[in-house]
Amino acid sequence: MTTPPAQAAPGWYPDPGGSPTRRWWDGTQWTAATRPPNDPAGDAPPGPADVARTASAPPGWRSLRGLAVASAILYGITAVLAVATV
């Protein structure tokens, strides 16, 4: 994960893992707390619900890995079908 600028204040920032959520920066490191981009809770510090929601949500890199695997499978199926129809 990347970090905000060295002097970044604690707050919600775009998830450095690439997911469409925002992740809490505590002033020194990224935490497990995430929120949707337009969360009605605004910029309030994370609470238990933010951490609970994160526990069931995959980190961004896992989502990207899943997308790559799904793309490879789809490509393989397409190649097999193309050869089978020739």
Backbone bond lengths (Angstrom), bond angles and torsions (degrees), N, CA, C in turn:
res aa  C-N    CA-C-N  psi(-1)  N-CA   C-N-CA  omega(-1)  CA-C   N-CA-C  phi
1 M - - - 1.450 - - 1.520 109.44 -
2 T 1.275 115.82 146.66 1.453 119.92 176.77 1.516 109.16 -89.26
3 T 1.305 116.11 165.86 1.457 120.33 178.55 1.511 110.00 -116.31
4 P 1.355 116.34 151.49 1.462 118.32 174.21 1.533 108.95 -67.37
5 P 1.331 118.27 176.38 1.470 119.90 177.89 1.533 110.42 -52.40
6 A 1.317 116.82 151.13 1.464 122.45 -173.83 1.528 113.16 -51.22
7 Q 1.301 118.14 -34.27 1.457 121.01 -177.28 1.527 113.37 -96.32
8 A 1.332 117.95 15.49 1.464 120.58 -177.46 1.522 110.64 -63.90
9 A 1.306 115.25 132.77 1.462 121.83 178.80 1.520 109.67 -74.92
10 P 1.325 117.87 155.26 1.454 119.25 174.15 1.525 109.80 -55.70
11 G 1.316 115.77 140.14 1.456 119.54 179.90 1.510 112.13 168.39
12 W 1.330 114.85 -179.21 1.467 122.38 179.20 1.515 109.28 -88.85
13 Y 1.321 116.26 126.95 1.460 122.30 179.62 1.529 108.97 -130.72
14 P 1.325 118.28 159.32 1.480 119.29 175.19 1.529 109.63 -53.56
15 D 1.310 116.42 138.45 1.466 121.48 -178.06 1.522 109.78 -61.74
16 P 1.337 118.18 120.66 1.462 120.65 -179.71 1.522 112.78 -68.11
17 G 1.338 117.10 -12.91 1.455 120.48 178.13 1.514 112.80 -79.25
18 G 1.340 117.06 -5.28 1.453 120.69 176.72 1.516 115.33 95.90
19 S 1.337 117.88 -4.37 1.469 118.15 178.65 1.530 109.25 -74.77
20 P 1.320 117.79 162.17 1.467 120.05 -177.59 1.527 113.18 -77.51
21 T 1.328 118.72 7.55 1.461 121.41 -179.43 1.514 111.22 -89.54
22 R 1.334 114.76 173.63 1.461 120.97 170.57 1.525 106.91 -106.01
23 R 1.335 116.69 145.42 1.467 121.49 -179.39 1.525 108.25 -120.85
24 W 1.346 116.35 145.99 1.466 121.90 -178.61 1.524 110.94 -81.26
25 W 1.337 115.46 125.64 1.462 123.35 173.83 1.520 105.48 -101.32
26 D 1.359 118.11 119.81 1.464 119.78 -175.14 1.528 113.70 -87.18
27 G 1.298 116.46 8.23 1.462 121.31 -179.20 1.518 112.14 104.05
28 T 1.349 116.31 -18.71 1.464 120.13 178.87 1.520 112.55 -131.86
29 Q 1.357 117.78 -26.03 1.462 120.84 -178.61 1.527 110.25 -158.09
30 W 1.338 114.71 164.66 1.461 120.80 174.69 1.521 108.79 -75.26
31 T 1.331 116.99 142.59 1.455 120.51 176.78 1.524 109.26 -105.50
32 A 1.323 116.91 178.92 1.461 121.96 178.85 1.532 112.02 -80.80
33 A 1.320 117.93 -11.25 1.463 121.59 -176.35 1.526 111.66 -73.96
34 T 1.335 116.06 129.73 1.463 121.65 176.18 1.514 109.63 -131.67
35 R 1.331 115.54 159.61 1.462 123.28 176.39 1.516 108.81 -143.63
36 P 1.351 116.03 153.91 1.464 118.66 173.23 1.533 109.29 -62.38
37 P 1.325 118.16 157.68 1.472 120.98 -177.29 1.525 113.84 -58.25
38 N 1.322 118.61 -34.71 1.474 121.64 -177.36 1.517 111.40 -114.12
39 D 1.324 117.39 43.94 1.458 121.94 -178.04 1.524 110.80 -63.77
40 P 1.350 117.91 132.48 1.460 120.09 179.91 1.526 113.18 -65.32
41 A 1.334 118.53 -15.48 1.465 120.78 178.02 1.526 111.32 -71.14
42 G 1.320 116.71 -9.07 1.466 120.48 176.80 1.507 113.07 66.64
43 D 1.341 115.59 -134.83 1.455 120.84 -175.27 1.522 113.10 -102.16
44 A 1.334 117.82 16.76 1.463 121.03 178.02 1.520 109.84 -62.21
45 P 1.336 117.72 147.92 1.469 120.06 177.94 1.528 111.03 -57.44
46 P 1.326 117.21 158.56 1.462 120.14 -177.02 1.526 112.16 -65.97
47 G 1.312 114.29 149.03 1.457 121.45 175.67 1.515 109.30 -121.13
48 P 1.332 117.58 -175.43 1.464 120.78 -178.83 1.528 113.46 -57.58
49 A 1.329 117.87 -35.10 1.470 120.27 -179.49 1.527 111.09 -64.32
50 D 1.322 117.79 -34.93 1.468 120.70 179.77 1.524 110.94 -65.99
51 V 1.319 117.88 -39.99 1.456 121.77 179.78 1.520 109.91 -73.23
52 A 1.341 117.55 -39.21 1.469 120.55 178.93 1.519 110.29 -63.63
53 R 1.328 117.65 -41.50 1.461 121.23 179.24 1.524 109.56 -63.80
54 T 1.321 117.38 -37.90 1.457 121.73 -179.91 1.519 111.74 -65.90
55 A 1.334 117.48 -35.83 1.459 120.56 -176.92 1.520 112.15 -58.98
56 S 1.327 117.60 -30.35 1.458 119.50 -179.09 1.529 112.89 -97.36
57 A 1.308 117.50 -7.95 1.461 121.10 -178.66 1.527 109.82 -97.00
58 P 1.333 117.74 132.43 1.458 119.23 179.39 1.526 111.41 -72.37
59 P 1.324 117.99 143.85 1.458 119.77 174.65 1.527 110.38 -60.89
60 G 1.302 116.80 158.21 1.454 121.62 -176.23 1.512 114.88 -55.47
61 W 1.318 118.08 -39.78 1.463 119.31 -177.65 1.514 111.17 -66.41
62 R 1.334 117.97 -31.37 1.458 119.44 177.74 1.522 109.95 -69.12
63 S 1.322 116.47 -37.56 1.464 120.16 177.80 1.520 110.51 -63.18
64 L 1.322 116.56 -41.55 1.462 120.44 179.44 1.523 110.96 -66.53
65 R 1.319 116.43 -39.37 1.463 120.20 177.93 1.521 109.94 -63.94
66 G 1.333 117.54 -42.26 1.460 121.83 177.56 1.515 111.54 -61.71
67 L 1.328 116.50 -40.22 1.461 120.90 178.59 1.531 110.51 -64.49
68 A 1.318 116.67 -40.68 1.468 120.21 179.16 1.525 110.72 -64.63
69 V 1.331 117.14 -42.24 1.462 120.53 179.28 1.523 110.23 -65.20
70 A 1.335 116.46 -44.88 1.467 120.24 179.37 1.528 110.71 -61.62
71 S 1.319 117.22 -39.63 1.466 120.61 178.79 1.521 110.95 -64.56
72 A 1.328 116.63 -41.49 1.463 120.04 179.43 1.529 111.20 -64.82
73 I 1.316 116.51 -40.19 1.467 120.26 178.03 1.523 110.45 -64.68
74 L 1.322 117.04 -45.47 1.464 121.16 179.00 1.531 110.72 -61.47
75 Y 1.320 117.06 -40.80 1.459 121.03 177.86 1.530 110.22 -62.40
76 G 1.339 116.06 -43.40 1.460 120.17 179.25 1.516 112.22 -62.55
77 I 1.324 116.98 -43.60 1.471 120.71 178.35 1.518 110.85 -62.66
78 T 1.333 116.30 -42.45 1.451 121.36 179.52 1.524 110.40 -62.45
79 A 1.331 117.24 -42.19 1.469 121.01 179.68 1.533 110.81 -64.26
80 V 1.321 116.72 -41.91 1.469 120.17 179.64 1.533 110.00 -63.98
81 L 1.324 116.66 -44.23 1.456 120.60 179.95 1.528 111.26 -64.79
82 A 1.313 117.52 -37.41 1.466 121.14 179.04 1.518 110.51 -65.00
83 V 1.322 118.11 -41.66 1.457 121.77 179.07 1.519 110.09 -69.87
84 A 1.327 118.02 -37.78 1.448 122.14 -177.87 1.547 112.22 -68.33
85 T 1.319 117.14 -28.15 1.456 119.99 -177.87 1.522 112.49 -89.32
86 V 1.309 117.83 -6.35 1.478 120.98 -178.34 1.501 109.93 -82.01
